[in-house]
């Protein structure tokens, strides 16, 4: 089965770079030459007709990679101009610049016309927002109609956290060197990287020995590893009884979506505890669910006793009804998936959850759970999801572009799927039902969180490919949840 992608942070990448240089005889120029050559191959592959190439070079070794590319492109007969915001600051970058100038290269003063712009301003070492001439050049690159290739990381993006430090290059393609950067798979980085490509620079695999990934990236092709074929003598009792709790007045659709997702993801039985007014509509839309009118905890307790896993929060509300039902769910001792108003109430009342529970906040809910701002959550999504898991003791999913899953103190999972069309009400209710169904079928909380988030995101991508992202509805994902949850079907 396809394995998840190992993703690394800046510390690990510096270690890889040092090991690579040592293996190549101690001359860092050899590694830079390989990086520049790999960048030139990338240009020839994706923009073979680009006759006029502008390379924006910074003062560090990322700029050095750019000078190497510029020299190779000029030697191949392309019209090349280099823009720079400062003189080379390292001996290595100066050596590459000198070689470019010796080959007849020129340093230009403005962007001008171009068929391709190469961003080699700042690499993984950038720790603050670009300023002055660098910020102005980045803004000019973004305003230019030519496509942009970023070397290693789009300048202005933090390769470890995934945030934009200030103004940042918006690239059409980013060529990463040595290893994949974890920060380019989540958050604001996704709007800046374009297509991601890796150039390992021909280093042997043993340079990674003893170097633990900082995260693991899961793409759609990893789904097959989570969904084996069912045995021929399967029956509904083997596949879990999910109880969905929610749907206060006016919010019955939320708990309906959770129930439908649980059924489409393979739950054996699904019960719904909701307001009496919603029972007829729920039964009409989803006759497979066992729908119960629940006005208090006395009627809820027998349902909790029969359930294998509890999904609580979709449409729950924050009134006395929702508070009482959440308290009963927390006292039940059953594995739980908590979302929406269950999380808002949890932030208010606090609770000790367990490793077999799953919480699924979006950035705003995560901010309330941690007592910080949404901007702080998005500034370092990796730190935020780790803090959620540590504070509440449950498996934490930080939703959003490049959703993150933290199950323990180890490396988090990054969901490398999903699209902007999924930014609409009700999508989180589907995810709650997905995860609860997988928990009911015997997956651990960690596996259910990763598999559920990946399945949900991949279903969103499949539905968007059919009719587009804008106007995508949560119910559009339901048929795809079923299809993608059966990757081994024959």
N, C-alpha and C positions, 0 to 999 in steps of 0.2 A: 504494500500500500504506500502511496506517496507520503513522505515524511514532512512534518512542518519545517518551515524555513528558519534556520538559526539567524537571529538578529543581534547586532552588537552595538555597544555604546562607544563613546569616544575613547575611554580608557583602554578598552580592548583593542580598538583600532590602532591606537598608538603602539600597543604591545605588538600587534601583528606587523606593523610597519618596521619596528626595530628588529624583530626576528627576521623579516624578509631581507632587510639590509644586511644583517649578519650573514645570512645564507648566501648572499650575492657578493661576498668578499669584503663587506664593510663600506662600499662606496654607495651612498644614497642616490647618486646620480644615475645608477643603473635602474633603480626602481622608478625614478622620475621619467627616465627614457621610456620605460615600459608603459607607464601611465599615459604619456603623451602619444605614444604609438597606438595604444588601445583607443584613445580618444579620436585619433585620425581614422582608424578603422571604423569607428562608430559613425563618423561624419560620412565616410564613403558609402557605408551601408544604407543609411537613412536619408542622406541628402546628396546623392551622387551628382546631381546637376548644379549644386551650389558653387558658382564661379567666384562670387565675392563674399569673403568670409571676414568677419570682424571678431577678434578675440579680445575680451576685456580681462586684463591681467591685474591681480592684486600684488602686494609686496611680498607675500609669503610663498610657500612651496606649491600652493594651489595655483598661483600665478606662474610658477615655474613649469607646471604641467601645461599651462596654456601656451607658454613660449615654445615648448617642444612641439606641440600641435601646430602652432603657427608656422614654425620652420618647415615641418614636414609638408604642410599644405602648400607653402610657397614653392618648395622644391618640386612638388607635383604639378606646378603650373597654375595654381589658383591665385587670384588676386587677394592678398591678405593684408589687413591692417590691424595693428595692436593698439588698443586704448589702455591706458593705465592710470591709476589714481595716485601712485607713488613709485619711486624707484625701488627696485628689488631690495629687500631687507635682509635676505639670507644669501650666503655664498653660493648655495645651490641654485637659487632662483636667478642670481646674477650670472652664473655660468650659462644657464639656459637662455637668458636674455642676450648675452654676448654672442652665443651661437646663432641665434635668430638674426641679430643685426649683421653678423658676418656673412649670412646667406643672402643679404640684400634686403632684409626686412625693414619695415618702416614703423615708426610710432606716430599715430594720428592724433588729432586734437578733438575730433567729434565722430559720432557714429556714422553719419552719412548713409548712403545707400548700401544695402547688404542683402544677400540671399540667405545668410545664416549668421547668427550671433552666438558666440561661445562664451559662457560665463565661467571665468576662472579667477574671480575676485577673492572670495574667501572660502576656506574649506571648513573642516570640522572643528577647528580651533577657535572660531568666532564665538565670543561670549557676551557681546554687547551689540546694541543696534548700530548699523552703519550710519556714519555721519558725514557731513560736508560733501566733498566731491564724490565720495563713494556712494552716498545716498542719492545724489543727483544723477549719477551714472546709472544706478539701478532703476530709478524712475524713468530715465530715458530709454533703457532697454525694454522695460515693460510697455512703453508707449510705441515702440517701433513695430512695424508690421512683420518683420522677419521672424521665422521660428528661432527658438533658443535651445541650445544644448548646455546644460549645467554640468560641470565637472565635479564629481564627488557629492556635492550638495548644492542646492540653489542658494546663492549668497544671501545672507540674512536669515536663513532658517537654522535653528538649533537641531543638529543631527541626532542628538540624544533625547531631547524632550519632544520635538515635533512642533514647537511653537515658532512663530515669526517674531524675531527680536525687535523689529521695527519694519521699515520698508524692506521688501525681499523680492528677489527675482522670481518671476513666474515663467517656468521653463516648460518646453514641450516634451523634453526627455532629460532624464538625469542619469549620468553614467557614474555609478558608485565604484570605488576602487577597493580592492582586497576583500571586503565583506559587505554584507547588507547592513545598513544603518537602521536601528530600531525606530528612530524618530521620524523617518520618512514614510512610515506606515500609518500614522495617526494624526489627528488634529489638523491644524492649519497647514502643515506640510503637504497634505494631499492636494491642496489647491495650488501648490507651487512646483511640484516635482514633475508633473506630466507622467509619461511612461518611465518606469524604472528598469535599469539594465545594470548588470554586474560585470566588471572586468577583474578577475582574480589575479591578474598579472603573472600567471604561470608559476605561482609559488606552490610548493608541495603541500599536501594536506596536513603533514605533521606540524606545520607552523601553528595550527589550531590546538595542538595538544595541551591539555590542562586549562584551556581558555573557555570558560563557561559562557554561553550566550546570555545576553541581557534580556532577551525576550524570544518568543517563538511565534512565527507568523503562520497562520492557517488560511489556506486558499480553498476554493471550492473542491478541488480534487482530493482534499483530505477527508471529505465526508464519508467515502467508502470505508474508511477505517473504523467509523463509529456505528455503522449500520449493517451488521452481518445478516444473512438470510435467517428467517425464523424457522424453528423446527416444524416438521409436518404435523406434529401432534399439539401445536400451540392452541391455547384457548384464552378467552378474555381475562380470566383470573390471573394469568401469568404476566399480563402487560400493564398492570397497575390501575388503581382506582384513584382518579384525580378529582379533588373537590375544589371548585372555583368559587371564591367568596367575593362578592362585590355587587355593584349595580344599585347604588342608592337612587333615590328619585331623580329621574332625568338622565341617568347614566347606565341604563340597562345594556346599551350596545357594547360597552367596554367588556363586561363580563361575558357577553355572548361571544365576542371575538376570541377571548381567552379559551372558552370552552371549545369553539370550533377548531382552533389551532391545536389544542390538546388531542382532539379526535383525529385530525389530519396527520398528526405526528405519531399516531399509533397507540394512544392510550386505550386500554381495554374497556374501561368504564369512565364516564365523566358525569359528575353531579355538579349542580349549580345551586348555590344558596344566594337568593336575591330578594328584592322586594316583591310583594305579591302582585303589584301592578305590572311587573315585567314578565310574569310567568307565561301568559298566553302568547306574547310575541316571541319569546325564547323558544317555546315549543313549536311554534309555527315555522321559525327559521331553522331550528336545529332539533328535530324530533329524536335524534340519537342521544341527546343529553337528558339526564334525569333532573328536572328543575323543581326546586322546592321554594315555597314562600316562607321566608324566615324574617320574623319581626323581633327576635330576641335570642339570647344565647341558649335558652332552654331547648329550643327547637334545633339549634345548630349542633349541640353536643353529640347527638346520635350520628349525625352525618360525619362529624370529625372522627368518631370512633371507627367508622367503616372505611374511611379513606386511607390510602397509602401515602399520599402526598397532598399538600394543601397549597393552592395558588391564591394568594390574598392581595387585594389592592385595586384591581381594575374597577373603576367607578365606585369605589368604596365610600368616598366622601370623608369629611372630617368631623361629622356630627356625632351625636351620641350613639346612633345605630352603628356607624362604622367603627367607632372606638371600642364598643362592646364586642363586636365580632372579631376585631383584630386581637383583643385581649384573650378571647377564647382560643383563637388560632395559636397564639404564642404559648398558651398554657397546655396545648394539646399533646405536646411531645412528638408530633408528627413532623417529618421533613417539610420545609416550607420554601416557597418562592414568593418573595415580597416585592411589590412594585407600586408605583403611583402613590395613592394616598396612604397606603400602608407605610411607605417610606417617609412621607411627610409627618405622619403621626409618630413614627419611630424616632425621627429627629427631635420631636417635641417631648416625648415621654422617655426615650431611651429604653434599651433592652439588651440583655445579653443573648445573642444568637449563638448558633452552634455551627461547627464545620460542615454539617450536612444541610444547612440552609443556604439559600442563594438570594442576594439582593441585586436589583437591576436598575440603579439610578441613571437618569440622564444628568448632564452637568449641573443643571439647576438644583435637582434633588440631591446630588452629591455635595453641592455647596452647603445646603441646609444640614445634611447629615454630619458634615465636618465643621460647621460653623465658620465658613470662609465665604469668599465671593466666587461667583461663577468664573470670573476672569482668572482667579488664582487656580481653579481647577484646570482650566484650559491651558494655563501657562506651563503646567507640568502634569500631564494626564497620567504618566507612569507613577509619579509620587502620589497623586491623588488616589488611584485605585489601590495602591499599597496601603495607604492610610485608612481607606475604607475597610479593607480586609482586617487590618490590625485592630482597628477600633471596635468593630462589630463581631469579629470572629467567624463570619460567614464568608462563603465564596462571593466575591464582588465582581459585578460586571459594570464597567463605566461605559455607557452607551455613547454613541456619536460616530463621527467619521473615524473609522478604524477603532471599533469597540475593543476595549481591553478587559481581560479576565484575570483576576488574581485569586488563586486558590489557597496560597500559603505564603511563606516568606521567600519562595523561589522565584524563578523568572516568570513573568506574566505571559499570557497568550494575547496575540494581536489578531483580530479578525480582518483578513485582507479581502473583504467583500463588502457590498452595500453601495448605495448611491443616494444622491440628494433627494430623489423622489420619495424616499422613505421618511422624510421629515414632515410627517403629518400625523394628526391625532389617531390613535388606535394601534399604531405599529408596535408600541411597547406592550399593549395587551396581548397581541399575538405572541410576542417573545415570551411573555410569562407562561402562556399555555404550552408553548413548545418545550420549555425547560421542564415544566412540571410533568409533561408526558414522558419525557426521557428519564426523569428521576423515577417515575412510576414503573418504567420498563427495566429498571435495575441498574441504570448508570449511576456512577458516583456523582456527587454534587459538582465536582470539578469537571468531569467529562460532560455532564449534562449541560453545564454552563457554556463550555466551549462549543460543543456540538450544536446546542440549541441556537446560540448566537450566530454561528457559521451557517447553519441551515436557514435561519431567518434572513440573514443578509443575502445569501445566494438565491433564495426564493425571490427577494426583492429585485435582484439583478435580472433574473430570468423574466420576471413579469415586466420590468422596464424595457427589456429588449423587444418585447412584443409590441408595445404601444407607446413607449416613451416614459420619461420620468415624471413630467409634470402631469398632475391629475391621478397619479398612482394611488390606489386605495388599499387599505389593509386586506380587505376581502379578495383583492386581486392575487394575493400571495397564497391563498389557501390551496388551490390545485397544485401549485409548485411545491408547497411544503410536502405534500404527499409524494409527488414524483421524486423529489430530491432525497426524501427519507428512504427511498428504495433504490439506492445506487447499484445494489447487487442483484436486482431482479432479473429473471431470465424467462 
